[in-house]
Amino acid sequence: MRIYLPATIDELEPVDGHRQLLAPRVVHTVTPALRRALPDEDEESCEFAAHLSAADDSLLRIADRPDAPRQRLVITAVVPETSIERGDGDTAPSAVRLTVAVPWDRVVCLHVDELEARADVTAALRGDEAAAARLSEADLLWYDVSEIDELPR
């Protein structure tokens, strides 16, 4: 199952020379609820919608981590369905709970804001609706997992 894991840049930093497993959290994926919410969309469009929801949740994670760099990060990984619990219906239709830590060999790619988006992230966190709107329109930059050290920071 392909998941879109909201994260912060500081979660990528190695500890004692090793990247840590990605801890369990709410992640996003194409769920039956998402397909029902987007009945006219194909699979790729549903995946993009799940990805966008993860980007929104990344912003929330940044808000909870005052020392985190002000760039949204979405990590795409493939995990067994047994590592997912379905949502309760009170959250985004793509939201599920990841119940196990994800090792880096399950990561496919990463998407991150360009450095110029930092000002909008900061402003959106202060409640600036125009900045939040700009972020919702901004594409995240794609990086292969092998390029993790090359992400803009």
Buried (B, 14 or more C-beta within 10 A) or exposed (E): BBBBBBBBBEBBEEEEEEBBEBEBBBBBBBBEBBBEBBEEBEEEEBBBBBBBBBBBBBBEBBBEEEEBBBBBBBBBBEBEEEBBEEBEEEBBBBBBBBEBEBEBEBBEBBBBBEEEBBEBBEBBBEEBEEBBEBBEEBEBBEBEBEEBEEBBE
